[in-house]
């Protein structure tokens, strides 16, 4: 399956970001909050050397700023990105702490953080708590790189790990949450899920592999993320049946 892509145009980049920031303030959400009330978005970083603090959060400052400009209250979940179930518990705790009185709850998760966020949604009640869950660069069906990591150092992201097998068994997108993938079309894994999913793939993100990080500052990735949080899909909304996706089909999409 080839990507459906959103072409990059330098002439419209600024417009896209501005329009997304303006429109997102008035979009009604599943939680009923719309433009009023407390709207909270949790940023779940990917696997890094640091599990908390400024060094862990630094690559996400552009994303954080765009979300705040769109009117969201933001919180980082300082999850190490190495053990999916344990990180999912950290996401659940953060949401219980900061979103108890929120009218809207969103999650934007990068890389391995996208797997933990989906584990939270599927097994810890998050699918009916979170209005919108956006994954950026998340190897939802596994990463070969995870297979060479130790049991507590990232092996969970391997396509053969017990926890990922559990996560991808049955429906991938349960509950009332709105699931999206927004990322560079040059990513090494396409981030597809079965069930209903908004898919936004951006051409032209600089990097040839390093776009896994540079996409976090790309204007169209940021504007697409904000649109997805408002349940406005600027790419393609696809509904695939359970079992239609196999892990080999999700890898290295730009070579297909």
NURO-66659 format. One line per field, with one value per residue: residue in one letter; x, y, z of N, C-alpha, C in turn; residue number from 1. Coordinates in Angstrom, 1 decimal, always signed. Layout:
BEGIN
vovo <- (A;...);
n.u <- (X;...);
n.v <- (Y;...);
n.w <- (Z;...);
ca.u <- (X;...);
ca.v <- (Y;...);
ca.w <- (Z;...);
c.u <- (X;...);
c.v <- (Y;...);
c.w <- (Z;...);
kolkol <- (NUM;...);
// end
This chain:
BEGIN
vovo <- (X;X;X;X;X;X;X;X;X;X;X;X;X;X;X;X;X;X;X;X;X;X;X;X;X;X;X;X;X;X;X;X;X;X;X;X;X;X;X;X;X;X;X;X;X;X;X;X;X;X;X;X;X;X;X;X;X;X;X;X;X;X;X;X;X;X;X;X;X;X;X;X;X;X;X;X;X;X;X;X;X;X;X;X;X;X;X;X;X;X;X;X;X;X;X;X;X;X;X;X;X;X;X;X;X;X;X;X;X;X;X;X;X;X;X;X;X;X;X;X;X;X;X;X;X;X;X;X;X;X;X;X;X;X;X;X;X;X;X;X;X;X;X;X;X;X;X;X;X;X;X;X;X;X;X;X;X;X;X;X;X;X;X;X;X;X;X;X;X;X;X;X;X;X;X;X;X;X;X;X;X;X;X;X;X;X;X;X;X;X;X;X;X;X;X;X;X;X;X;X;X;X;X;X;X;X;X;X;X;X;X;X;X;X;X;X;X;X;X;X;X;X;X;X;X;X;X;X;X;X;X;X;X;X;X;X;X;X;X;X;X;X;X;X;X;X;X;X;X;X;X;X;X;X;X;X);
n.u <- (+0.8;+0.7;+1.7;-0.6;-0.1;+0.7;+1.6;+4.5;+4.7;+6.4;+5.2;+2.8;+3.2;+3.4;+0.8;-0.7;+0.0;-0.8;-3.6;-4.4;-3.9;-5.7;-8.2;-8.3;-9.1;-11.8;-13.0;-15.3;-15.0;-14.9;-15.3;-16.9;-15.9;-15.2;-14.4;-14.2;-13.5;-11.2;-8.5;-6.4;-3.3;-1.2;+2.2;+4.1;+7.3;+9.7;+11.9;+14.9;+18.2;+17.8;+15.3;+13.8;+13.2;+14.8;+16.6;+15.4;+13.0;+13.7;+13.8;+11.1;+10.2;+9.3;+6.9;+5.5;+5.3;+3.7;+1.3;+0.6;+0.2;-2.1;-4.0;-3.9;-3.4;-0.4;+1.4;+4.3;+5.0;+7.1;+8.4;+10.5;+10.5;+11.1;+10.0;+6.9;+4.4;+4.9;+5.5;+3.0;+1.5;+2.6;+1.7;-1.1;-1.2;-0.3;-2.4;-4.5;-3.7;-3.5;-5.7;-8.2;-10.3;-10.6;-12.1;-11.4;-9.1;-6.1;-3.5;-0.2;+2.1;+5.4;+7.4;+8.6;+7.0;+4.5;+3.6;+3.3;+1.4;-0.7;-1.1;-1.9;-4.4;-5.7;-5.6;-5.8;-8.0;-7.8;-8.9;-11.5;-11.2;-9.4;-9.7;-8.5;-5.8;-2.6;-0.1;+3.4;+5.8;+5.7;+6.5;+4.2;+3.7;+6.0;+9.6;+12.7;+15.0;+14.4;+14.6;+17.2;+17.8;+18.0;+16.0;+14.9;+15.5;+14.3;+13.5;+10.8;+9.7;+10.2;+9.0;+8.4;+8.1;+6.5;+4.8;+4.2;+3.0;+0.7;-0.4;-1.1;-3.0;-6.2;-8.6;-7.1;-7.8;-9.6;-12.7;-13.8;-11.9;-10.1;-8.0;-4.8;-2.1;+0.6;+3.2;+6.5;+6.8;+9.0;+9.6;+10.8;+8.9;+5.5;+3.4;+0.8;-2.6;-5.1;-8.7;-10.5;-8.6;-6.9;-4.6;-1.8;+0.7;+3.7;+5.4;+8.8;+10.1;+13.2;+16.0;+16.3;+16.0;+17.0;+14.8;+13.2;+13.5;+13.7;+11.2;+9.7;+9.8;+8.8;+6.7;+4.3;+3.9;+3.4;+1.1;-0.6;-0.8;-2.1;-4.6;-5.5;-5.8;-8.1;-9.9;-9.9;-9.1;-6.5;-5.3;-5.8;-8.6;-8.9;-10.3;-9.4;-9.7;-9.5;-6.5;-5.7;-3.2;+0.2;+3.4;+5.7;+4.8;+4.6;+7.1;+9.8;+8.4;+8.8;+10.3;+8.6);
n.v <- (-1.2;+2.2;+5.4;+8.0;+11.2;+14.5;+17.2;+19.3;+22.8;+25.7;+28.1;+27.9;+27.1;+28.8;+29.7;+27.4;+26.6;+28.9;+28.9;+26.5;+26.9;+28.9;+27.8;+25.5;+26.4;+26.7;+24.3;+21.7;+19.1;+15.6;+15.4;+17.5;+20.0;+22.0;+25.3;+26.3;+26.0;+23.8;+22.7;+20.1;+18.9;+16.2;+15.5;+12.9;+11.9;+10.2;+7.4;+8.1;+9.0;+10.3;+10.4;+12.4;+15.9;+18.9;+18.1;+15.8;+16.8;+18.8;+18.3;+18.7;+21.2;+23.0;+21.8;+21.9;+24.6;+25.3;+23.9;+25.3;+27.8;+27.3;+27.2;+25.2;+23.7;+22.4;+19.3;+17.5;+14.0;+12.3;+9.8;+7.0;+5.6;+2.9;+0.6;-0.5;-1.0;+0.0;+2.6;+3.4;+3.4;+5.6;+7.6;+7.4;+8.2;+10.8;+12.0;+11.6;+13.3;+15.9;+16.4;+16.1;+17.9;+18.7;+19.6;+18.7;+16.3;+15.5;+13.6;+13.6;+11.7;+10.6;+8.4;+5.7;+6.4;+6.5;+3.9;+3.3;+5.1;+4.2;+1.7;+2.6;+3.7;+1.4;-0.6;+0.6;+2.2;+4.5;+4.9;+5.9;+8.1;+9.9;+12.4;+12.7;+11.1;+11.4;+10.1;+10.4;+9.3;+6.7;+3.3;+1.4;-1.3;-2.4;-2.3;-3.1;-2.3;-2.4;-5.0;-5.7;-4.6;-4.6;-6.5;-4.6;-2.3;-1.4;-3.5;-4.0;-2.7;-4.2;-6.2;-8.8;-8.9;-9.7;-7.9;-6.2;-7.9;-8.5;-5.9;-5.5;-7.4;-8.1;-5.3;-2.3;+0.4;+1.1;+2.1;+5.6;+7.4;+9.5;+8.5;+9.1;+9.3;+11.4;+12.4;+12.5;+11.4;+10.0;+8.4;+5.5;+3.6;+3.2;+3.7;+2.8;+1.8;-0.7;-0.4;+2.7;+5.5;+8.5;+9.5;+11.2;+12.1;+13.8;+15.1;+15.9;+16.6;+17.4;+15.2;+12.3;+9.8;+10.9;+12.5;+11.6;+13.1;+15.8;+16.1;+16.9;+19.6;+20.5;+22.7;+21.7;+19.3;+20.0;+21.7;+19.8;+18.0;+19.6;+20.0;+17.3;+16.8;+18.3;+16.7;+16.9;+15.8;+16.3;+14.7;+11.5;+9.7;+6.5;+3.2;+0.2;-3.3;-5.6;-7.4;-6.8;-5.6;-6.3;-6.6;-6.5;-5.0;-2.5;-1.3;+0.8;+2.5;+4.4;+3.1;+1.4);
n.w <- (+0.0;-0.9;+0.3;+0.9;+0.2;+1.4;-0.4;-0.1;+0.0;-0.2;-0.4;+0.8;+3.3;+5.7;+5.7;+6.2;+8.8;+10.2;+9.7;+10.8;+13.5;+14.0;+13.3;+15.0;+17.5;+17.4;+17.0;+17.7;+20.1;+20.9;+23.6;+24.1;+24.7;+22.9;+22.0;+24.5;+28.1;+29.8;+27.9;+27.4;+26.4;+26.2;+25.8;+24.7;+24.7;+22.6;+22.7;+24.4;+25.7;+28.0;+30.6;+31.6;+32.2;+30.8;+28.7;+27.7;+26.8;+25.0;+22.0;+21.4;+21.6;+19.6;+18.8;+21.3;+21.6;+19.4;+20.1;+22.4;+21.3;+19.9;+21.8;+23.8;+26.9;+27.9;+28.8;+29.6;+29.5;+31.3;+30.2;+29.8;+27.4;+26.9;+28.1;+27.3;+28.7;+31.3;+30.8;+29.8;+32.1;+33.3;+31.6;+32.1;+34.8;+34.6;+33.2;+34.9;+36.9;+35.8;+34.2;+35.3;+35.4;+32.9;+29.8;+27.4;+26.2;+24.9;+23.2;+22.1;+20.7;+20.2;+18.3;+20.1;+22.1;+21.0;+21.0;+23.7;+24.3;+22.9;+24.1;+26.6;+25.8;+24.9;+26.9;+29.4;+29.8;+28.4;+25.8;+26.0;+27.4;+26.3;+23.8;+21.3;+19.8;+18.7;+16.7;+16.0;+13.9;+14.9;+15.3;+14.9;+14.4;+15.0;+15.2;+13.7;+14.9;+17.6;+18.2;+18.7;+21.1;+24.7;+27.2;+29.0;+27.8;+25.4;+23.9;+23.8;+21.6;+19.5;+16.8;+17.5;+20.1;+23.3;+24.4;+22.3;+20.5;+22.0;+22.0;+19.4;+18.8;+17.9;+17.6;+16.7;+17.2;+19.4;+21.2;+21.8;+21.0;+18.7;+16.3;+14.9;+12.5;+11.9;+10.0;+8.5;+5.1;+4.6;+6.7;+8.5;+9.3;+8.7;+10.5;+10.4;+11.5;+12.1;+11.8;+12.3;+11.2;+10.9;+8.4;+7.7;+5.7;+5.1;+2.5;+1.7;+4.0;+5.5;+5.6;+5.1;+6.7;+9.1;+9.4;+11.3;+13.6;+12.6;+11.6;+13.7;+13.9;+11.6;+9.7;+8.4;+9.6;+12.2;+11.8;+10.8;+12.9;+14.8;+13.5;+13.4;+16.2;+16.5;+15.3;+12.6;+9.6;+7.5;+5.7;+4.7;+5.8;+6.9;+7.1;+8.0;+8.1;+10.9;+11.0;+8.4;+8.3;+8.2;+9.9;+8.1;+6.0;+6.8;+7.0;+5.8;+3.9;+1.8;-0.1;-1.3);
ca.u <- (+0.0;+1.5;+1.3;-1.3;+0.8;+0.3;+2.8;+5.0;+4.9;+6.9;+4.3;+1.6;+3.5;+3.0;-0.7;-1.2;+0.2;-1.7;-5.0;-4.6;-3.9;-7.0;-9.4;-8.4;-9.7;-13.2;-13.5;-15.9;-14.4;-15.8;-15.5;-17.8;-15.3;-15.1;-13.4;-14.3;-13.1;-9.7;-8.1;-5.1;-2.6;+0.0;+3.3;+4.9;+8.5;+10.2;+13.1;+16.1;+19.1;+17.2;+13.9;+13.0;+13.9;+15.0;+17.3;+14.4;+11.9;+14.2;+13.4;+9.7;+9.8;+8.5;+5.6;+5.0;+4.9;+2.5;+0.1;+0.2;-0.4;-3.4;-4.9;-3.9;-2.5;+0.4;+2.2;+5.1;+5.0;+8.6;+8.5;+11.8;+10.4;+11.8;+9.1;+5.6;+3.4;+5.3;+5.3;+1.6;+1.1;+3.0;+0.7;-2.3;-1.0;-0.2;-3.7;-5.3;-3.2;-3.6;-6.8;-9.4;-11.4;-10.5;-13.2;-10.8;-7.8;-5.4;-2.2;+0.6;+3.2;+6.4;+8.3;+8.2;+5.9;+3.2;+3.2;+2.9;+0.1;-1.8;-1.3;-2.8;-5.7;-6.3;-5.7;-5.9;-9.1;-7.6;-9.7;-12.7;-10.8;-8.7;-10.5;-7.7;-4.5;-1.8;+1.2;+4.3;+7.0;+5.6;+6.5;+3.1;+3.8;+7.3;+10.9;+13.8;+16.0;+14.1;+14.9;+18.6;+17.9;+17.8;+14.6;+14.3;+16.1;+13.7;+13.0;+9.3;+9.3;+10.5;+7.7;+8.2;+8.0;+5.3;+3.9;+3.7;+2.1;-0.6;-1.0;-1.6;-4.0;-7.5;-8.7;-6.0;-8.3;-10.9;-13.2;-14.3;-10.8;-9.8;-6.6;-4.1;-0.7;+1.0;+4.6;+7.2;+6.6;+10.2;+9.9;+11.1;+7.7;+4.4;+2.5;-0.6;-3.3;-6.4;-9.8;-10.5;-7.3;-6.5;-3.2;-1.2;+2.1;+4.2;+6.6;+9.8;+10.8;+14.6;+16.5;+16.6;+16.2;+17.0;+13.6;+12.5;+13.6;+13.4;+9.8;+9.1;+9.8;+8.3;+5.4;+3.1;+3.7;+2.8;-0.3;-1.4;-1.1;-3.2;-5.8;-5.9;-6.3;-9.4;-10.6;-10.0;-8.1;-6.0;-4.8;-6.9;-9.2;-8.9;-10.8;-9.0;-10.2;-8.5;-5.8;-5.2;-1.9;+1.3;+4.5;+6.6;+4.2;+4.7;+8.5;+10.4;+7.3;+9.3;+10.9;+7.5);
ca.v <- (+0.0;+3.4;+6.5;+9.1;+12.3;+15.9;+17.8;+20.5;+24.0;+26.8;+29.3;+27.8;+26.6;+29.7;+29.8;+26.1;+26.7;+29.9;+28.5;+25.4;+27.5;+29.6;+26.9;+24.5;+27.0;+26.6;+22.9;+21.0;+17.8;+14.5;+15.6;+18.5;+21.2;+23.0;+26.4;+26.8;+25.0;+23.5;+21.8;+19.7;+17.9;+15.5;+15.2;+11.8;+11.8;+8.9;+6.8;+8.9;+8.7;+11.0;+10.1;+13.5;+17.2;+19.7;+17.3;+14.9;+17.6;+19.8;+18.2;+18.9;+22.6;+23.6;+21.2;+22.4;+26.0;+25.3;+23.5;+26.4;+28.9;+26.8;+27.3;+24.0;+23.6;+21.2;+18.7;+16.4;+12.8;+12.0;+8.4;+6.7;+5.0;+1.6;-0.5;+0.0;-1.1;+0.9;+4.0;+3.6;+3.7;+7.0;+8.4;+7.3;+9.0;+12.2;+12.4;+11.7;+14.4;+17.2;+16.5;+15.7;+18.8;+19.1;+19.4;+18.1;+15.7;+15.0;+13.0;+13.6;+10.8;+10.4;+7.3;+4.6;+7.0;+6.2;+2.6;+3.4;+5.9;+3.2;+0.7;+3.3;+3.8;+0.0;-1.5;+1.3;+3.0;+5.8;+5.1;+6.6;+9.3;+10.8;+12.8;+12.5;+10.5;+11.6;+9.5;+10.9;+8.5;+5.6;+2.1;+0.7;-2.8;-2.9;-1.8;-4.0;-1.8;-2.8;-6.4;-5.8;-4.0;-5.5;-6.6;-3.3;-1.2;-1.1;-4.7;-4.0;-2.1;-5.3;-6.8;-10.1;-8.8;-10.2;-6.8;-5.6;-8.9;-8.3;-4.6;-5.5;-8.4;-7.5;-4.0;-1.3;+1.7;+0.9;+3.3;+6.8;+8.3;+9.7;+8.1;+9.7;+9.3;+12.6;+12.3;+12.5;+10.3;+9.3;+7.6;+4.1;+2.8;+4.1;+4.0;+2.5;+1.0;-1.1;+0.4;+4.1;+6.2;+9.6;+9.4;+12.4;+11.9;+15.0;+15.0;+17.0;+16.8;+17.1;+14.2;+10.9;+9.0;+11.8;+13.2;+11.1;+14.2;+17.0;+16.3;+17.5;+21.1;+20.9;+23.4;+21.0;+18.2;+20.7;+22.1;+18.5;+17.5;+20.4;+19.6;+16.0;+17.0;+18.8;+15.7;+17.4;+15.1;+17.0;+13.7;+10.5;+8.9;+5.1;+2.2;-1.1;-4.4;-6.3;-8.4;-6.4;-5.0;-7.1;-5.7;-6.2;-4.1;-1.1;-0.8;+1.4;+2.8;+5.2;+2.2;+0.6);
ca.w <- (+0.0;-1.0;+1.1;+0.4;+0.7;+1.4;-0.9;+0.6;-0.8;+0.6;-0.5;+1.6;+4.7;+6.7;+5.7;+6.8;+10.2;+10.8;+9.6;+11.7;+14.8;+14.2;+13.3;+16.1;+18.6;+17.3;+16.6;+18.8;+20.3;+21.4;+25.0;+24.2;+25.2;+21.9;+22.2;+25.9;+29.0;+29.9;+26.9;+27.8;+25.5;+26.8;+24.9;+25.1;+23.9;+22.2;+23.5;+24.4;+26.8;+29.2;+30.8;+32.2;+32.2;+29.6;+27.7;+27.1;+26.2;+24.0;+20.6;+21.3;+22.0;+18.6;+19.0;+22.5;+21.3;+18.5;+20.8;+23.3;+20.5;+19.5;+23.0;+24.6;+28.1;+27.6;+29.9;+29.1;+30.2;+31.3;+30.1;+29.2;+26.0;+26.8;+28.4;+26.9;+29.7;+32.4;+30.3;+29.7;+33.5;+33.5;+30.9;+32.8;+36.0;+34.2;+32.8;+36.1;+37.7;+35.2;+33.3;+35.9;+35.2;+31.5;+28.8;+26.2;+26.5;+23.7;+23.4;+20.9;+21.1;+19.2;+18.2;+21.0;+22.9;+20.4;+21.4;+25.1;+24.3;+22.4;+25.2;+27.6;+25.2;+24.7;+28.1;+30.7;+29.8;+27.7;+24.6;+26.3;+28.2;+25.4;+22.7;+20.1;+20.0;+17.4;+16.8;+15.0;+13.8;+15.8;+14.6;+15.5;+14.2;+15.4;+14.7;+13.7;+15.9;+18.9;+18.4;+19.2;+22.4;+25.9;+27.7;+29.6;+27.1;+24.2;+23.1;+23.6;+20.3;+18.4;+16.3;+18.0;+21.6;+23.9;+24.7;+21.0;+20.0;+22.7;+21.6;+18.0;+18.7;+17.9;+17.1;+17.1;+17.5;+20.1;+22.0;+21.1;+20.7;+17.3;+16.1;+13.7;+12.3;+11.2;+10.0;+7.3;+4.3;+4.6;+8.0;+8.3;+9.5;+8.3;+11.6;+10.2;+12.4;+11.6;+12.4;+11.8;+11.5;+10.0;+8.0;+7.1;+5.4;+4.6;+1.6;+1.7;+5.3;+5.2;+6.5;+4.6;+7.9;+10.2;+9.5;+12.6;+14.5;+12.0;+11.4;+14.9;+13.8;+10.3;+9.9;+8.0;+10.6;+13.3;+11.5;+10.6;+14.2;+15.4;+12.8;+13.9;+17.5;+16.4;+14.5;+11.2;+8.9;+6.3;+4.8;+4.3;+6.9;+6.4;+8.0;+7.6;+8.9;+11.7;+10.3;+7.1;+8.3;+8.7;+10.2;+7.0;+5.1;+7.4;+7.1;+4.7;+2.9;+0.7;-1.0;-1.9);
c.u <- (+0.9;+0.9;+0.4;-0.6;+0.2;+1.6;+3.2;+5.1;+5.3;+6.0;+3.2;+1.9;+3.0;+1.5;-1.3;-1.1;-0.8;-3.1;-5.3;-4.7;-5.2;-8.1;-9.5;-9.0;-11.2;-13.8;-14.1;-15.2;-15.4;-16.1;-16.5;-17.3;-15.3;-14.0;-13.3;-13.8;-11.6;-9.4;-6.7;-4.6;-1.4;+1.0;+4.1;+6.1;+8.8;+11.4;+14.3;+17.0;+18.5;+15.8;+13.1;+13.8;+14.1;+15.6;+16.3;+13.3;+12.4;+13.8;+11.9;+9.2;+9.0;+7.0;+4.9;+4.5;+3.7;+1.2;-0.4;-0.4;-1.8;-4.4;-4.9;-3.0;-1.7;+1.2;+3.0;+5.0;+6.4;+8.7;+9.8;+11.7;+11.0;+10.9;+7.6;+4.6;+3.7;+5.1;+3.8;+1.0;+1.4;+2.1;-0.6;-2.3;-1.0;-1.6;-4.6;-4.9;-3.6;-4.9;-8.1;-10.5;-11.3;-11.8;-12.7;-9.4;-7.3;-4.0;-1.5;+1.9;+4.1;+7.2;+7.8;+7.1;+4.6;+2.7;+2.7;+1.5;-1.0;-2.1;-2.2;-4.2;-6.4;-6.6;-5.9;-7.0;-9.0;-8.4;-11.0;-12.4;-10.2;-9.6;-9.8;-6.3;-3.7;-0.5;+2.1;+5.5;+6.9;+5.6;+5.5;+3.1;+5.2;+8.5;+12.0;+14.9;+15.7;+14.5;+16.4;+18.8;+17.6;+16.4;+14.0;+14.9;+15.5;+13.2;+11.5;+8.9;+9.6;+9.1;+7.4;+8.0;+6.6;+4.3;+3.3;+2.7;+0.7;-1.2;-1.6;-2.6;-5.3;-7.5;-7.6;-6.5;-9.6;-11.4;-13.6;-13.2;-10.7;-8.3;-6.0;-2.6;-0.4;+2.5;+5.2;+6.9;+7.8;+10.6;+10.1;+9.9;+6.5;+3.3;+1.1;-1.2;-4.6;-7.5;-9.7;-9.2;-7.2;-5.0;-2.8;+0.3;+2.7;+5.5;+7.5;+10.4;+12.3;+15.1;+16.9;+16.9;+16.3;+15.8;+12.7;+12.5;+13.3;+12.0;+9.1;+9.0;+9.2;+6.9;+4.2;+2.9;+3.0;+1.3;-1.2;-1.8;-2.2;-4.5;-6.4;-6.4;-7.7;-10.3;-10.9;-8.8;-7.7;-5.4;-5.9;-7.3;-9.5;-9.5;-10.5;-9.5;-9.1;-7.8;-5.3;-3.8;-0.9;+2.5;+5.4;+6.1;+4.3;+6.1;+8.9;+9.4;+7.8;+10.0;+9.8;+7.0);
c.v <- (+1.2;+4.5;+7.4;+10.3;+13.6;+16.7;+19.1;+21.7;+25.1;+28.0;+29.2;+27.3;+27.5;+29.8;+28.5;+26.2;+27.7;+29.5;+27.4;+25.9;+28.2;+28.7;+25.9;+25.1;+26.9;+25.3;+22.2;+19.6;+16.8;+14.7;+16.8;+19.9;+22.3;+24.0;+26.8;+25.6;+24.7;+22.4;+21.4;+18.7;+17.5;+15.1;+14.0;+11.6;+10.4;+8.5;+7.7;+8.4;+9.3;+10.7;+11.2;+14.8;+17.8;+18.9;+16.4;+15.6;+18.5;+19.6;+18.5;+20.3;+23.3;+23.1;+21.8;+23.8;+26.1;+24.9;+24.6;+27.5;+28.6;+26.8;+26.1;+24.2;+22.3;+20.7;+17.6;+15.2;+12.3;+10.4;+8.0;+6.1;+3.7;+0.4;+0.1;+0.1;-0.1;+2.3;+4.4;+4.0;+5.2;+8.0;+8.5;+8.2;+10.4;+12.8;+12.5;+12.9;+15.8;+17.4;+16.1;+16.6;+19.4;+18.8;+18.7;+17.5;+15.1;+14.5;+13.1;+12.9;+10.6;+9.1;+6.2;+5.1;+6.7;+4.8;+2.6;+4.1;+5.0;+2.1;+1.3;+3.3;+2.4;-0.7;-0.7;+2.4;+4.3;+6.0;+5.9;+7.8;+10.4;+11.1;+12.4;+12.1;+10.6;+11.0;+10.1;+9.9;+7.3;+4.3;+1.1;-0.8;-3.3;-2.3;-2.8;-3.6;-2.2;-4.2;-6.7;-5.1;-5.0;-5.5;-5.4;-2.1;-0.8;-2.2;-4.7;-3.5;-3.1;-5.9;-8.1;-10.1;-9.2;-9.0;-6.2;-6.6;-8.7;-7.0;-4.7;-6.7;-7.8;-6.1;-3.0;+0.0;+1.6;+2.2;+4.4;+7.7;+8.4;+9.5;+8.6;+9.4;+10.6;+12.6;+12.5;+11.3;+9.5;+8.5;+6.2;+3.1;+3.7;+4.4;+3.7;+1.7;+0.5;-0.4;+1.8;+4.9;+7.3;+9.5;+10.6;+12.2;+13.1;+14.7;+16.2;+17.4;+16.5;+16.0;+12.9;+10.0;+9.8;+12.6;+12.7;+12.2;+15.5;+17.2;+17.0;+19.0;+21.5;+21.5;+22.6;+19.8;+18.9;+21.1;+20.8;+17.9;+18.3;+20.1;+18.3;+16.0;+17.5;+17.9;+16.2;+16.8;+15.8;+16.0;+12.8;+9.8;+7.5;+4.2;+0.9;-2.1;-5.0;-7.4;-8.0;-5.9;-6.1;-6.3;-5.5;-5.1;-2.6;-0.5;-0.2;+1.7;+3.5;+4.3;+1.3;+1.2);
c.w <- (+0.0;-0.1;+0.2;+1.0;+0.6;+0.9;-0.1;-0.4;+0.1;+0.6;+0.4;+3.0;+5.8;+6.9;+6.4;+8.3;+10.9;+10.8;+10.6;+13.1;+15.1;+14.3;+14.5;+17.3;+18.6;+17.0;+17.8;+18.9;+20.8;+22.8;+25.2;+24.6;+24.2;+22.2;+23.7;+26.8;+28.9;+28.9;+27.1;+26.8;+26.2;+25.7;+25.4;+24.2;+23.5;+23.0;+23.3;+25.6;+28.1;+29.3;+31.4;+32.0;+30.9;+28.5;+27.0;+26.3;+25.1;+22.6;+20.3;+21.5;+20.9;+18.6;+20.2;+22.3;+20.4;+19.2;+21.7;+22.5;+20.0;+20.7;+23.9;+25.8;+27.9;+28.8;+29.2;+30.1;+30.1;+31.3;+29.3;+27.8;+25.9;+27.2;+28.3;+28.0;+30.9;+32.0;+30.1;+31.1;+33.8;+32.8;+31.6;+34.1;+35.7;+33.9;+34.0;+36.9;+37.1;+34.4;+33.9;+35.6;+33.8;+30.7;+27.5;+26.6;+25.2;+24.1;+22.1;+21.3;+19.9;+19.4;+19.2;+21.9;+22.3;+20.7;+22.8;+25.2;+23.9;+23.4;+26.3;+27.0;+25.2;+26.0;+29.4;+30.7;+29.0;+26.5;+24.8;+27.2;+27.2;+24.2;+21.4;+20.5;+18.7;+17.6;+15.7;+15.0;+14.7;+15.0;+15.2;+15.4;+14.4;+14.6;+14.7;+14.7;+17.3;+19.2;+18.8;+20.5;+23.5;+26.3;+28.3;+28.9;+25.7;+23.4;+22.9;+22.3;+19.2;+18.0;+16.9;+19.5;+22.1;+24.0;+23.4;+20.4;+20.7;+22.2;+20.3;+17.8;+18.8;+17.4;+17.6;+17.6;+18.2;+20.8;+21.1;+20.7;+19.2;+17.1;+14.8;+13.7;+11.4;+11.2;+8.6;+6.5;+4.1;+5.8;+7.6;+8.6;+9.3;+9.3;+11.4;+11.3;+11.7;+12.4;+11.8;+12.2;+10.4;+9.7;+7.2;+6.9;+4.6;+3.8;+1.9;+3.0;+5.2;+6.2;+6.0;+5.8;+9.1;+10.4;+10.7;+13.6;+13.9;+11.7;+12.6;+14.9;+12.4;+10.4;+9.5;+8.9;+11.8;+13.0;+11.3;+11.9;+14.9;+14.8;+13.3;+15.3;+17.5;+15.6;+13.1;+10.5;+7.6;+5.3;+4.4;+5.6;+6.3;+7.5;+7.5;+8.6;+9.7;+10.9;+8.9;+7.1;+8.9;+8.9;+9.0;+6.0;+5.6;+7.3;+5.7;+3.6;+1.7;-0.4;-1.7;-3.2);
kolkol <- (1;2;3;4;5;6;7;8;9;10;11;12;13;14;15;16;17;18;19;20;21;22;23;24;25;26;27;28;29;30;31;32;33;34;35;36;37;38;39;40;41;42;43;44;45;46;47;48;49;50;51;52;53;54;55;56;57;58;59;60;61;62;63;64;65;66;67;68;69;70;71;72;73;74;75;76;77;78;79;80;81;82;83;84;85;86;87;88;89;90;91;92;93;94;95;96;97;98;99;100;101;102;103;104;105;106;107;108;109;110;111;112;113;114;115;116;117;118;119;120;121;122;123;124;125;126;127;128;129;130;131;132;133;134;135;136;137;138;139;140;141;142;143;144;145;146;147;148;149;150;151;152;153;154;155;156;157;158;159;160;161;162;163;164;165;166;167;168;169;170;171;172;173;174;175;176;177;178;179;180;181;182;183;184;185;186;187;188;189;190;191;192;193;194;195;196;197;198;199;200;201;202;203;204;205;206;207;208;209;210;211;212;213;214;215;216;217;218;219;220;221;222;223;224;225;226;227;228;229;230;231;232;233;234;235;236;237;238;239;240;241;242;243;244;245;246;247;248;249;250;251;252;253;254;255;256);
// end
